[in-house]
Amino acid sequence: MKTYKDNAYKIYQALTKDKDKSVNYYIDSVLNKTQSMFIYDGLPETLPPCELENIMQTNGFAFVTEVNGNLYAFSGGLGGEPNVYYKPTLVTVANPALNLSKSFNIENDGVLFKNDYLCRGLMPIIGKNAVLLTDCNISLNTAAIFSRLTMLISASDDKTKESADLFIEKLLNGDFSIIAENAFLNGIKLQSNSIQHRPLTDLIELMQYYKSNLLAEIGLNSNYNMKRERLTQGETLMNVDDLLPFVENMLTERKNAVEKLNAKYGLNVTVDLKSAWKTEKENNDKNTENVETITPEEMPETPETETETDETTETQETPETDENNETDETDKKQNDNE
């Protein structure tokens, strides 16, 4: 009979051994985090911010239009005759709950909310890193399991193998086992484990690097460093400039869409960064403001040491020469009088 412990272990073990489940786990985990990236104010009840963000982040865009007097966000397919910049002009939407299947004109029938300029969404970023993390996690789990294996036991016959299995099982259960037969000792052989495995620390560092890279691509700072020493302030801040451009692009596209939504439907919706992303941007803005630029007028003057020394020397030598000349003339006059 299987216990709950056995079932739970197998269920959650699949998050490591089953690659599809592991990748989906990482994707869902990151999408839960990115739900806190933006904050909206003024959206109608039929247009929840969480659903709007989920469609944009996973689909790359969301088309907001009015159906039966209410605003909804839809995913769909872009197409139609391209405009002068080769951008699509139509979006095809199918929604069984609203009995809706229609192609809308992007410019006239609603507002296109783009996650980013190219409408790629977050799935390429999250999915790529989820695959890397899954493979690394499997390697780490395998290395951890094989680290238990210090030696191999080989048995010469089935009876000896059963005795060896029982012996190991009792040891795993914490029971002392007594070997009563010489046949058991004579029938088994201990083989040393000469298989070399990648050190666990290297795999842990690789896992940490993948996670840090994933967070950096979605605008979060993770102080990953290969050094075994403490980090200086410059090393801590050196990667901050790489975090914000993509997030600022996402914010710009949302503000542009909100502006069109307000103008088209008479709303007063606002959007801004939230949570750690807002803190990261505020800190970056403060660091930028604190940078002092030294103008040429503020540069300290360099003292002219050589020039001053020469002038001083000349000034000191001149009076000594005059005094000597006056003394010589006085001596000559006294000699003449005598």
C-alpha atoms as one frame of an Amber mdcrd trajectory, in Angstrom:
protein
   0.000   0.000   0.000   1.401   3.398  -1.010   1.559   6.049   1.623   0.988
   9.801   1.149   4.723  10.307   1.577   5.504   8.034  -1.362   2.924   9.717
  -3.585   4.082  13.215  -2.675   7.707  12.332  -3.349   6.908  10.970  -6.790
   4.678  13.935  -7.633   7.287  16.550  -6.778  10.147  14.434  -8.055   8.618
  14.911 -11.496   9.447  18.624 -11.237  13.084  17.558 -11.460  13.035  14.447
 -13.629  10.215  15.331 -16.042  11.597  18.064 -18.283   8.234  19.369 -19.497
   6.891  19.717 -15.965  10.115  21.344 -14.818  10.108  23.897 -17.652   6.438
  24.740 -17.031   7.187  25.127 -13.329   9.907  27.709 -14.009   7.702  29.554
 -16.506   4.778  29.777 -14.083   7.099  30.847 -11.261   8.527  33.765 -13.258
   5.134  34.826 -14.616   3.850  34.993 -11.046   6.695  37.388 -10.259   6.173
  39.576 -13.316   2.527  40.091 -12.337   3.948  42.592  -9.835   5.864  44.535
 -12.495   3.199  47.169 -13.302   0.382  48.830 -11.407  -2.766  50.151 -13.119
  -5.320  52.610 -11.798  -8.708  53.357 -13.347  -9.308  50.195 -15.380 -12.953
  48.997 -15.587 -14.012  45.817 -13.792 -14.266  43.872 -17.035 -10.592  44.585
 -17.730  -8.623  43.205 -14.737  -4.947  44.246 -14.709  -3.793  40.680 -14.000
  -5.573  39.316 -17.097  -4.369  42.189 -19.267  -0.769  41.630 -18.169  -0.959
  37.867 -18.535  -2.166  38.157 -22.142   0.533  40.708 -23.014   3.374  38.833
 -21.335   2.512  35.428 -22.795   1.087  36.471 -26.181   3.176  39.575 -26.833
   0.139  41.872 -27.146  -3.474  42.281 -26.093  -6.241  43.906 -28.110  -8.691
  45.913 -25.999 -12.057  46.658 -27.535 -15.673  47.173 -26.561 -18.082  44.237
 -26.733 -21.698  44.531 -25.557 -20.902  47.850 -23.908 -17.911  46.554 -21.885
 -14.173  46.659 -22.462 -12.305  43.359 -22.723  -8.741  42.303 -23.519  -8.271
  39.573 -26.130  -5.429  37.562 -27.561  -5.525  36.760 -31.248  -3.671  36.708
 -34.539  -2.246  39.736 -36.300  -2.602  40.061 -40.052  -4.270  42.030 -42.806
  -2.647  44.219 -45.422   0.531  45.743 -43.960   0.780  49.505 -43.561   3.642
  51.654 -44.852   5.909  50.330 -42.063   4.924  46.715 -42.775   2.932  46.487
 -39.567  -0.297  44.411 -39.410  -3.592  46.259 -39.653  -6.048  43.576 -38.487
  -6.364  41.376 -35.410  -8.528  38.235 -35.475 -10.218  37.360 -32.183 -12.202
  34.260 -31.152 -13.857  34.104 -27.718 -16.487  31.383 -27.132 -17.656  32.888
 -23.811 -18.756  36.077 -25.577 -19.793  34.239 -28.751 -17.259  36.374 -30.556
 -15.356  35.579 -33.735 -14.310  38.652 -35.639 -11.464  40.566 -37.277 -10.960
  44.055 -35.883  -9.197  47.026 -37.436  -6.308  47.820 -35.091  -6.443  51.590
 -35.570 -10.208  52.137 -35.491 -11.879  49.313 -33.546  -9.848  49.304 -30.337
  -6.413  49.740 -28.769  -3.463  47.420 -29.226  -1.523  46.962 -25.962   1.980
  45.812 -26.872   4.174  44.151 -24.268   7.234  45.524 -26.083   7.936  47.245
 -29.375   8.282  43.970 -31.332   5.376  42.222 -29.523   7.623  39.343 -28.477
   6.374  39.058 -24.894   8.289  37.439 -22.065   7.922  33.820 -23.135  11.088
  33.645 -25.303  13.165  34.997 -22.408  11.537  32.879 -19.713  11.296  29.722
 -21.825  14.943  29.798 -22.906  16.193  30.200 -19.343  13.687  27.627 -18.064
  15.262  25.003 -20.356  18.767  25.891 -19.135  17.666  25.740 -15.494  15.912
  22.399 -16.038  18.984  20.731 -17.545  21.233  22.160 -14.844  18.830  21.059
 -12.114  18.783  17.490 -13.462  22.591  17.428 -13.494  22.731  18.799  -9.976
  20.213  16.249  -8.738  22.096  13.398 -10.438  25.418  14.517  -8.962  23.853
  14.788  -5.508  22.459  11.248  -5.747  25.719   9.745  -6.977  27.598  11.461
  -4.161  25.995   8.884  -1.839  27.638   6.074  -3.778  31.007   5.398  -2.173
  31.323   1.783  -3.341  29.550  -0.901  -5.354  28.519  -4.342  -4.021  28.537
  -7.308  -6.362  27.043 -10.698  -5.466  27.938 -14.116  -6.925  24.399 -15.605
  -6.726  20.763 -14.654  -6.080  20.773 -15.768  -2.444  23.792 -13.657  -1.651
  22.196 -10.691  -3.466  19.021 -11.014  -1.373  21.114 -11.087   1.789  23.038
  -7.997   0.645  19.797  -6.133  -0.178  18.410  -6.968   3.265  21.643  -5.900
   4.917  21.618  -2.495   3.165  17.905  -1.987   3.818  18.388  -2.491   7.531
  21.281  -0.060   7.552  19.166   2.549   5.745  16.417   2.039   8.308  18.878
   2.589  11.116  18.904  -1.025  12.327  21.998  -2.982  13.210  22.407  -6.029
  11.042  24.204  -9.233  11.971  25.943 -11.357   9.370  25.525 -14.973  10.408
  26.882 -16.807   7.391  30.366 -17.041   5.986  28.817 -17.655   2.557  27.586
 -14.077   2.542  31.036 -12.680   3.216  32.604 -14.990   0.675  29.945 -14.317
  -1.962  30.059 -10.505  -2.084  32.762  -8.182  -3.367  33.147  -4.471  -2.751
  34.093  -2.413  -5.808  35.431   1.085  -5.281  33.589   3.848  -7.130  36.136
   5.328  -9.514  33.570   7.393 -11.489  34.500  11.058 -11.438  31.591  13.484
 -11.198  31.540  17.211 -11.705  31.876  18.926  -8.329  28.602  20.028  -6.802
  29.948  23.538  -6.247  30.441  24.042  -9.996  26.864  23.001 -10.711  25.556
  25.224  -7.935  27.449  28.183  -9.397  26.075  27.403 -12.855  22.542  27.224
 -11.478  23.074  30.541  -9.711  24.382  32.085 -12.934  21.345  30.938 -14.938
  18.955  32.337 -12.340  20.830  35.631 -12.189  20.789  35.922 -15.980  17.046
  35.260 -16.096  16.321  37.910 -13.470  18.588  40.409 -15.226  16.742  39.939
 -18.526  13.435  40.866 -16.877  14.959  43.823 -15.051  15.800  42.475 -11.599
  19.244  42.776 -10.059  20.860  39.654  -8.654  24.338  40.045  -7.198  25.873
  36.969  -8.759  29.645  36.885  -8.894  32.200  34.107  -9.439  34.647  35.697
  -6.988  35.255  34.123  -3.618  35.958  37.560  -2.159  33.783  40.408  -1.011
  32.341  42.687  -3.701  33.252  46.335  -4.030  30.562  48.962  -4.545  31.585
  49.392  -8.171  31.249  45.661  -8.854  27.814  45.623  -7.244  26.535  48.489
  -9.396  28.317  47.642 -12.643  25.401  45.650 -14.116  22.595  48.010 -13.110
  22.648  49.827 -16.465  21.807  46.575 -18.274  18.608  45.984 -16.298  16.358
  48.909 -17.169  16.246  49.398 -20.977  13.887  46.478 -21.657  11.662  47.305
 -18.676  11.509  50.966 -19.735  10.509  49.850 -23.232   7.685  47.791 -21.746
   6.555  50.748 -19.626   6.659  53.116 -22.616   4.468  50.808 -24.729   1.934
  50.526 -21.913   1.806  54.282 -21.362   1.259  54.854 -25.082  -1.575  52.298
 -25.126  -3.171  53.756 -21.980  -3.075  57.228 -23.521  -4.934  55.948 -26.599
  -7.410  54.038 -24.396  -8.215  57.167 -22.385  -8.706  59.265 -25.511 -10.892
  56.677 -27.273 -13.151  55.619 -24.395 -13.057  58.644 -22.099 -11.222  56.937
 -19.246  -8.568  58.110 -16.800  -6.294  55.073 -16.614  -2.681  55.330 -15.424
   0.161  52.807 -15.372   3.532  52.794 -13.662   6.230  50.446 -12.435   5.650
  48.607  -9.203   7.472  46.622  -6.539  11.179  45.860  -7.040  11.176  47.249
 -10.588  10.101  50.678  -9.366  12.695  50.606  -6.586  15.396  49.659  -9.095
  14.488  52.566 -11.371  14.338  55.060  -8.497  17.760  53.982  -7.271  19.182
  54.275 -10.773  17.705  57.778 -11.162  19.244  58.854  -7.857  22.650  57.521
  -8.871  22.399  59.424 -12.148  21.514  62.672 -10.393  24.408  62.297  -7.970
  27.004  62.102 -10.725  28.990  65.380 -10.615  30.388  66.744 -13.850  33.439
  68.992 -13.314  33.519  71.981 -15.697  36.786  73.632 -16.838  36.054  76.623
 -14.559  35.875  74.258 -11.565  39.231  72.628 -12.314  41.843  73.498  -9.649
  44.680  75.768 -10.807  48.128  74.222 -11.085  50.738  76.252  -9.115  53.655
  77.542 -11.226  56.422  76.384  -8.938  59.335  76.835 -11.326  58.479  80.407
 -12.294  58.029  81.555  -8.705  61.367  80.017  -7.713  63.244  81.841 -10.468
  61.702  85.211  -9.589  62.517  84.743  -5.922  66.108  83.887  -6.702  66.589
  86.966  -8.848  65.016  89.220  -6.258  67.266  87.930  -3.498  70.488  88.260
  -5.535  69.985  91.873  -6.635  70.148  93.616  -3.210  73.276  91.673  -2.263
  75.106  93.022  -5.371  74.111  96.647  -4.674  75.338  96.483  -1.067  78.725
  95.123  -2.184  79.173  97.920  -4.738  78.409 100.656  -2.135  80.988  99.169
   0.285  83.728  99.159  -2.378  83.106 102.857  -3.277  83.317 103.934   0.394
  86.683 102.198   0.854  88.112 103.954  -2.229  87.091 107.441  -0.962  88.794
 106.839   2.432  92.006 105.751   0.737  92.068 108.868  -1.444  91.627 111.193
   1.559  94.490 109.569   3.340
